[in-house]
Amino acid sequence: MEAPPLNQGFDRLYGLEVLECSLDRVRARVPVRDELKAPPGVVHAGVYAATAQGLASLATGRAVADQGRVAIGLANHTSVLHPISEGTIEALATVRHRGRTTWVWQVEMSDGRDRLCVISRVTVAVRPGTDQPDAPRPSQ
């Protein structure tokens, strides 16, 4: 199975730029623009959650692709400590657990001034790819 590409799909839509992606960590950034802001003028919390999910799923998916497996987001807990309103969201994801059926990632985001602004814990399910005999099938 082919590894998922960097900076594609929904992640590309909101502006995720993956800078580094390895088995243990992913580093990325998202330039802040008006379309990503909530009415109070700060980045919408959904952007932070999407960023965390994107990094964790991407890295897990790339790590398990050679086994014919895929990564599917299972849980995402994102807490905003300090809202970001301008500049760039800097994100660093580090793997905390690498299991047979789930991986857990810790994601920290800053405002580019070394201020911790967001923390996320993301759990990613590892499942057989669609070309595997024990792959889940869509409901009929």
Sequence and secondary structure as in RCSB ss.txt:
>XXXX:A:sequence
MEAPPLNQGFDRLYGLEVLECSLDRVRARVPVRDELKAPPGVVHAGVYAATAQGLASLATGRAVADQGRVAIGLA
NHTSVLHPISEGTIEALATVRHRGRTTWVWQVEMSDGRDRLCVISRVTVAVRPGTDQPDAPRPSQ
>XXXX:A:secstr
     SS HHHHHHT EEEEE SSEEEEEEE  GGGB TTSSB HHHHHHHHHHHHHHHHHHHHGGGTEEEEEEE
EEEEESS   SSEEEEEEEEEEE SSEEEEEEEEE SSS EEEEEEEEEEEEE TTSTT      
